[in-house]
Amino acid sequence: MALPSVSTVGDAAGEEFSMVTVAVLGAGKIGHTVLSGLRRAGRPAGTLLATVRRPERAVELSAALGVEVVGNAEAVARAGVVVVAVKPQDAAALLAELAGCFTSDHVVVSLCAGLPTSFFGKRLPDGTPVVRAMTNTPALVDEAMTVVSAGEHATDEHLAVAEELFRPLGRTLRMPEAHQDAVTALSGSGPAYMYYLVEAMTDAAILLGLPRAVAHDLIVQTAVGAAAMLRDTGEHPVKLREAVTSPAGTTINAVRELERHRVRAAVADAVEAARDRAREIAAEQD
């Protein structure tokens, strides 16, 4: 299926692109997230295909989103854009199963954490454009951060196709593929860090005597407000933190404890560990 020209893929999605069939291979958590975001954005169910392993999952997906669930080979044959959303350790077997199904006319978008575009290049027809993408679970509420990177044969047009695919889910950003492992560690895994912090703050609030429901509301709205200020003011986080930190006040005492427990260093170590694991995944699979 021919893809739209660059002129029809932009901030206002062209009708031509909206009719290109998108197949999501492996509609688990992340694949479902992509499909549900596209459906919420108004993309016709008839332009979406999905593949799953379990029959009961197929029934659930069709009922929830109205998309057609087919076999892997049929999905590739009918699609112009193929999103590979299986677990990284399952990608090689999937591509082996589909040997001969892909053509260089397909645009392949990988959501397999850790796997470089070269992994796909070795297993797809020569010249097949591959775009590596990393999104995150806030796509479920249209607040994702998605980063796309071009493989060897992917052009600006192919990146634009991937951006159009993920734009309904939140923000998109282009970066060289060399940064994708760091992106995976930061924004891909990032929501988990935020939830961990909220969980810790909730426990602390309960120790102080606040009801759990009240603590939850206080912390969530504080997190939303702080994030909005970071996004909308453009101020450096240090400056925003200093605006809350009065001399000899409550906040500086709290910050002192965070520093004493080396929270800053622990965060850096955590993000680095996630980055290293992404690299290990690539080495294990290739």
SULLINGI-V646517 format. One record per residue. N is the residue number from 1. RES is the residue in one letter. PHI is phi in whole degrees, -180 to 180 (NA if undefined). OMEGA is omega as a letter, one per 40 degrees, with the letter a starting at -180 (* if undefined). D_FIRST is the distance of its C-alpha to the first C-alpha in Angstrom with 2 decimals. Layout:
BEGIN
n=N res=RES phi=PHI omega=OMEGA d_first=D_FIRST
n=N res=RES phi=PHI omega=OMEGA d_first=D_FIRST
END
This chain:
BEGIN
n=1 res=M phi=NA omega=a d_first=0.00
n=2 res=A phi=-69 omega=i d_first=3.79
n=3 res=L phi=-92 omega=a d_first=6.42
n=4 res=P phi=-69 omega=i d_first=9.67
n=5 res=S phi=-74 omega=a d_first=12.62
n=6 res=V phi=-56 omega=a d_first=15.57
n=7 res=S phi=-65 omega=a d_first=17.49
n=8 res=T phi=-98 omega=a d_first=15.49
n=9 res=V phi=-117 omega=a d_first=15.70
n=10 res=G phi=-163 omega=a d_first=19.38
n=11 res=D phi=-61 omega=i d_first=22.30
n=12 res=A phi=-105 omega=a d_first=21.23
n=13 res=A phi=-63 omega=i d_first=17.65
n=14 res=G phi=-74 omega=i d_first=15.91
n=15 res=E phi=-60 omega=a d_first=14.80
n=16 res=E phi=-61 omega=i d_first=11.36
n=17 res=F phi=-66 omega=a d_first=10.98
n=18 res=S phi=-62 omega=a d_first=12.80
n=19 res=M phi=-99 omega=i d_first=10.24
n=20 res=V phi=-70 omega=a d_first=7.46
n=21 res=T phi=-76 omega=i d_first=8.31
n=22 res=V phi=-111 omega=i d_first=10.69
n=23 res=A phi=-110 omega=i d_first=12.42
n=24 res=V phi=-107 omega=a d_first=15.96
n=25 res=L phi=-88 omega=a d_first=17.49
n=26 res=G phi=92 omega=a d_first=21.21
n=27 res=A phi=-84 omega=i d_first=21.89
n=28 res=G phi=-84 omega=a d_first=25.51
n=29 res=K phi=-61 omega=a d_first=27.32
n=30 res=I phi=-74 omega=i d_first=25.01
n=31 res=G phi=-65 omega=i d_first=21.79
n=32 res=H phi=-63 omega=i d_first=23.51
n=33 res=T phi=-60 omega=i d_first=24.56
n=34 res=V phi=-64 omega=a d_first=21.08
n=35 res=L phi=-63 omega=a d_first=19.98
n=36 res=S phi=-67 omega=i d_first=23.28
n=37 res=G phi=-65 omega=i d_first=23.11
n=38 res=L phi=-65 omega=i d_first=19.79
n=39 res=R phi=-67 omega=i d_first=21.27
n=40 res=R phi=-63 omega=i d_first=24.50
n=41 res=A phi=-79 omega=i d_first=22.76
n=42 res=G phi=98 omega=i d_first=21.54
n=43 res=R phi=-68 omega=a d_first=17.87
n=44 res=P phi=-62 omega=i d_first=17.18
n=45 res=A phi=-60 omega=a d_first=17.52
n=46 res=G phi=-68 omega=i d_first=14.92
n=47 res=T phi=-101 omega=a d_first=12.16
n=48 res=L phi=-124 omega=i d_first=13.83
n=49 res=L phi=-129 omega=i d_first=14.37
n=50 res=A phi=-140 omega=i d_first=17.27
n=51 res=T phi=-127 omega=a d_first=19.09
n=52 res=V phi=-142 omega=i d_first=22.87
n=53 res=R phi=-91 omega=a d_first=25.76
n=54 res=R phi=-103 omega=a d_first=28.29
n=55 res=P phi=-57 omega=a d_first=28.09
n=56 res=E phi=-66 omega=i d_first=30.23
n=57 res=R phi=-68 omega=i d_first=27.88
n=58 res=A phi=-62 omega=i d_first=25.04
n=59 res=V phi=-64 omega=i d_first=27.42
n=60 res=E phi=-61 omega=a d_first=28.38
n=61 res=L phi=-66 omega=i d_first=24.88
n=62 res=S phi=-63 omega=a d_first=23.85
n=63 res=A phi=-68 omega=a d_first=27.20
n=64 res=A phi=-77 omega=a d_first=27.08
n=65 res=L phi=-119 omega=i d_first=23.59
n=66 res=G phi=77 omega=a d_first=22.31
n=67 res=V phi=-86 omega=i d_first=19.11
n=68 res=E phi=-83 omega=i d_first=18.13
n=69 res=V phi=-107 omega=a d_first=19.23
n=70 res=V phi=-132 omega=i d_first=17.86
n=71 res=G phi=-76 omega=a d_first=18.33
n=72 res=N phi=-60 omega=a d_first=16.81
n=73 res=A phi=-64 omega=i d_first=15.12
n=74 res=E phi=-65 omega=i d_first=13.60
n=75 res=A phi=-60 omega=i d_first=12.44
n=76 res=V phi=-66 omega=a d_first=10.63
n=77 res=A phi=-63 omega=a d_first=9.15
n=78 res=R phi=-93 omega=a d_first=7.85
n=79 res=A phi=-102 omega=i d_first=6.96
n=80 res=G phi=-99 omega=i d_first=5.17
n=81 res=V phi=-120 omega=a d_first=8.90
n=82 res=V phi=-117 omega=i d_first=11.56
n=83 res=V phi=-98 omega=i d_first=15.12
n=84 res=V phi=-95 omega=a d_first=17.80
n=85 res=A phi=-122 omega=i d_first=20.89
n=86 res=V phi=-80 omega=i d_first=23.17
n=87 res=K phi=-64 omega=a d_first=26.63
n=88 res=P phi=-52 omega=a d_first=26.87
n=89 res=Q phi=-71 omega=i d_first=28.98
n=90 res=D phi=-101 omega=a d_first=26.35
n=91 res=A phi=-68 omega=a d_first=23.45
n=92 res=A phi=-63 omega=a d_first=24.55
n=93 res=A phi=-65 omega=i d_first=24.92
n=94 res=L phi=-63 omega=a d_first=21.52
n=95 res=L phi=-67 omega=i d_first=19.81
n=96 res=A phi=-65 omega=i d_first=22.16
n=97 res=E phi=-61 omega=a d_first=21.25
n=98 res=L phi=-99 omega=i d_first=17.55
n=99 res=A phi=-56 omega=a d_first=18.35
n=100 res=G phi=93 omega=i d_first=16.09
n=101 res=C phi=-87 omega=a d_first=13.27
n=102 res=F phi=-81 omega=i d_first=11.65
n=103 res=T phi=-129 omega=a d_first=10.28
n=104 res=S phi=-72 omega=i d_first=10.94
n=105 res=D phi=-83 omega=i d_first=7.38
n=106 res=H phi=-71 omega=i d_first=7.80
n=107 res=V phi=-107 omega=a d_first=10.19
n=108 res=V phi=-104 omega=i d_first=13.09
n=109 res=V phi=-114 omega=a d_first=15.75
n=110 res=S phi=-97 omega=i d_first=19.05
n=111 res=L phi=-112 omega=a d_first=21.74
n=112 res=C phi=-85 omega=a d_first=24.02
n=113 res=A phi=-57 omega=i d_first=27.30
n=114 res=G phi=91 omega=a d_first=28.85
n=115 res=L phi=-83 omega=i d_first=26.14
n=116 res=P phi=-75 omega=i d_first=25.35
n=117 res=T phi=-63 omega=i d_first=22.02
n=118 res=S phi=-63 omega=i d_first=23.80
n=119 res=F phi=-58 omega=i d_first=24.01
n=120 res=F phi=-76 omega=a d_first=20.26
n=121 res=G phi=-59 omega=i d_first=20.25
n=122 res=K phi=-73 omega=a d_first=22.72
n=123 res=R phi=-117 omega=a d_first=20.67
n=124 res=L phi=-117 omega=i d_first=17.08
n=125 res=P phi=-56 omega=a d_first=16.03
n=126 res=D phi=-56 omega=i d_first=17.70
n=127 res=G phi=92 omega=a d_first=16.03
n=128 res=T phi=-68 omega=i d_first=13.74
n=129 res=P phi=-74 omega=i d_first=14.19
n=130 res=V phi=-124 omega=i d_first=16.19
n=131 res=V phi=-115 omega=i d_first=17.74
n=132 res=R phi=-92 omega=a d_first=20.89
n=133 res=A phi=-131 omega=i d_first=21.88
n=134 res=M phi=-132 omega=i d_first=25.13
n=135 res=T phi=-117 omega=i d_first=25.76
n=136 res=N phi=-146 omega=a d_first=28.73
n=137 res=T phi=-66 omega=i d_first=29.91
n=138 res=P phi=-60 omega=i d_first=30.98
n=139 res=A phi=-57 omega=i d_first=27.35
n=140 res=L phi=-63 omega=i d_first=28.78
n=141 res=V phi=-120 omega=i d_first=30.80
n=142 res=D phi=61 omega=i d_first=28.37
n=143 res=E phi=-128 omega=a d_first=30.50
n=144 res=A phi=-73 omega=i d_first=28.47
n=145 res=M phi=-117 omega=a d_first=28.69
n=146 res=T phi=-117 omega=i d_first=25.44
n=147 res=V phi=-116 omega=a d_first=25.38
n=148 res=V phi=-117 omega=a d_first=22.31
n=149 res=S phi=-137 omega=a d_first=22.69
n=150 res=A phi=-85 omega=i d_first=20.62
n=151 res=G phi=-81 omega=a d_first=20.54
n=152 res=E phi=-57 omega=a d_first=21.24
n=153 res=H phi=-103 omega=a d_first=17.87
n=154 res=A phi=-87 omega=a d_first=16.83
n=155 res=T phi=-104 omega=i d_first=17.45
n=156 res=D phi=-59 omega=i d_first=18.62
n=157 res=E phi=-62 omega=a d_first=15.18
n=158 res=H phi=-70 omega=i d_first=14.03
n=159 res=L phi=-63 omega=i d_first=17.35
n=160 res=A phi=-65 omega=i d_first=16.82
n=161 res=V phi=-62 omega=i d_first=13.68
n=162 res=A phi=-65 omega=i d_first=16.00
n=163 res=E phi=-63 omega=i d_first=18.81
n=164 res=E phi=-65 omega=i d_first=17.05
n=165 res=L phi=-65 omega=a d_first=16.36
n=166 res=F phi=-97 omega=a d_first=20.07
n=167 res=R phi=-56 omega=i d_first=21.80
n=168 res=P phi=-63 omega=a d_first=22.63
n=169 res=L phi=-89 omega=a d_first=24.46
n=170 res=G phi=148 omega=a d_first=26.92
n=171 res=R phi=-88 omega=i d_first=27.30
n=172 res=T phi=-126 omega=a d_first=24.98
n=173 res=L phi=-147 omega=i d_first=26.27
n=174 res=R phi=-96 omega=i d_first=25.08
n=175 res=M phi=-146 omega=i d_first=27.32
n=176 res=P phi=-61 omega=a d_first=27.56
n=177 res=E phi=-61 omega=a d_first=26.76
n=178 res=A phi=-58 omega=a d_first=30.45
n=179 res=H phi=-94 omega=a d_first=31.29
n=180 res=Q phi=-67 omega=i d_first=28.97
n=181 res=D phi=-66 omega=i d_first=31.69
n=182 res=A phi=-68 omega=i d_first=34.04
n=183 res=V phi=-62 omega=i d_first=31.52
n=184 res=T phi=-58 omega=a d_first=31.08
n=185 res=A phi=-69 omega=a d_first=34.87
n=186 res=L phi=-90 omega=a d_first=35.43
n=187 res=S phi=-92 omega=i d_first=32.89
n=188 res=G phi=-63 omega=i d_first=31.02
n=189 res=S phi=-89 omega=a d_first=34.36
n=190 res=G phi=-53 omega=i d_first=36.16
n=191 res=P phi=-55 omega=i d_first=36.20
n=192 res=A phi=-64 omega=i d_first=38.22
n=193 res=Y phi=-65 omega=i d_first=40.80
n=194 res=M phi=-63 omega=i d_first=41.15
n=195 res=Y phi=-65 omega=i d_first=41.65
n=196 res=Y phi=-61 omega=i d_first=44.17
n=197 res=L phi=-65 omega=i d_first=46.12
n=198 res=V phi=-62 omega=i d_first=46.13
n=199 res=E phi=-60 omega=a d_first=47.35
n=200 res=A phi=-65 omega=i d_first=50.12
n=201 res=M phi=-67 omega=i d_first=51.17
n=202 res=T phi=-64 omega=i d_first=51.28
n=203 res=D phi=-60 omega=i d_first=53.58
n=204 res=A phi=-64 omega=a d_first=55.75
n=205 res=A phi=-65 omega=i d_first=56.02
n=206 res=I phi=-65 omega=i d_first=57.13
n=207 res=L phi=-61 omega=i d_first=59.77
n=208 res=L phi=-83 omega=i d_first=60.99
n=209 res=G phi=102 omega=i d_first=61.41
n=210 res=L phi=-81 omega=i d_first=58.46
n=211 res=P phi=-64 omega=a d_first=56.80
n=212 res=R phi=-57 omega=a d_first=53.36
n=213 res=A phi=-64 omega=i d_first=51.67
n=214 res=V phi=-66 omega=i d_first=53.38
n=215 res=A phi=-58 omega=i d_first=52.54
n=216 res=H phi=-60 omega=a d_first=48.87
n=217 res=D phi=-62 omega=a d_first=48.78
n=218 res=L phi=-62 omega=a d_first=50.71
n=219 res=I phi=-72 omega=a d_first=48.57
n=220 res=V phi=-64 omega=i d_first=45.15
n=221 res=Q phi=-67 omega=i d_first=46.11
n=222 res=T phi=-64 omega=i d_first=47.68
n=223 res=A phi=-66 omega=i d_first=44.50
n=224 res=V phi=-63 omega=a d_first=42.38
n=225 res=G phi=-65 omega=i d_first=44.91
n=226 res=A phi=-64 omega=i d_first=45.22
n=227 res=A phi=-64 omega=i d_first=41.46
n=228 res=A phi=-64 omega=i d_first=41.32
n=229 res=M phi=-66 omega=i d_first=44.18
n=230 res=L phi=-61 omega=a d_first=42.51
n=231 res=R phi=-73 omega=a d_first=39.32
n=232 res=D phi=-90 omega=a d_first=41.03
n=233 res=T phi=-87 omega=a d_first=44.14
n=234 res=G phi=74 omega=a d_first=42.73
n=235 res=E phi=-77 omega=i d_first=46.00
n=236 res=H phi=-67 omega=a d_first=46.41
n=237 res=P phi=-59 omega=i d_first=46.89
n=238 res=V phi=-63 omega=a d_first=50.33
n=239 res=K phi=-65 omega=i d_first=51.44
n=240 res=L phi=-66 omega=i d_first=50.23
n=241 res=R phi=-66 omega=a d_first=51.97
n=242 res=E phi=-64 omega=i d_first=55.15
n=243 res=A phi=-67 omega=i d_first=55.20
n=244 res=V phi=-93 omega=a d_first=55.65
n=245 res=T phi=-99 omega=i d_first=58.12
n=246 res=S phi=-85 omega=i d_first=61.69
n=247 res=P phi=-57 omega=i d_first=64.59
n=248 res=A phi=58 omega=a d_first=66.22
n=249 res=G phi=-96 omega=a d_first=63.90
n=250 res=T phi=-72 omega=a d_first=61.94
n=251 res=T phi=-67 omega=a d_first=58.61
n=252 res=I phi=-65 omega=i d_first=60.09
n=253 res=N phi=-67 omega=i d_first=61.73
n=254 res=A phi=-66 omega=a d_first=58.44
n=255 res=V phi=-63 omega=i d_first=56.70
n=256 res=R phi=-59 omega=i d_first=59.62
n=257 res=E phi=-67 omega=i d_first=59.03
n=258 res=L phi=-61 omega=i d_first=55.33
n=259 res=E phi=-69 omega=a d_first=56.30
n=260 res=R phi=-63 omega=i d_first=59.08
n=261 res=H phi=-90 omega=i d_first=56.66
n=262 res=R phi=57 omega=a d_first=54.29
n=263 res=V phi=-63 omega=i d_first=51.37
n=264 res=R phi=-60 omega=i d_first=49.79
n=265 res=A phi=-67 omega=i d_first=50.01
n=266 res=A phi=-64 omega=i d_first=48.73
n=267 res=V phi=-64 omega=i d_first=45.58
n=268 res=A phi=-61 omega=i d_first=45.00
n=269 res=D phi=-64 omega=a d_first=45.59
n=270 res=A phi=-65 omega=a d_first=43.20
n=271 res=V phi=-65 omega=i d_first=40.28
n=272 res=E phi=-65 omega=i d_first=41.06
n=273 res=A phi=-64 omega=i d_first=41.17
n=274 res=A phi=-65 omega=i d_first=37.72
n=275 res=R phi=-60 omega=a d_first=36.43
n=276 res=D phi=-64 omega=i d_first=38.19
n=277 res=R phi=-66 omega=i d_first=36.73
n=278 res=A phi=-61 omega=i d_first=33.17
n=279 res=R phi=-67 omega=i d_first=34.16
n=280 res=E phi=-64 omega=i d_first=35.76
n=281 res=I phi=-59 omega=i d_first=32.65
n=282 res=A phi=-62 omega=a d_first=30.71
n=283 res=A phi=-67 omega=a d_first=33.65
n=284 res=E phi=-67 omega=a d_first=33.98
n=285 res=Q phi=-89 omega=a d_first=30.40
n=286 res=D phi=-117 omega=* d_first=30.07
END
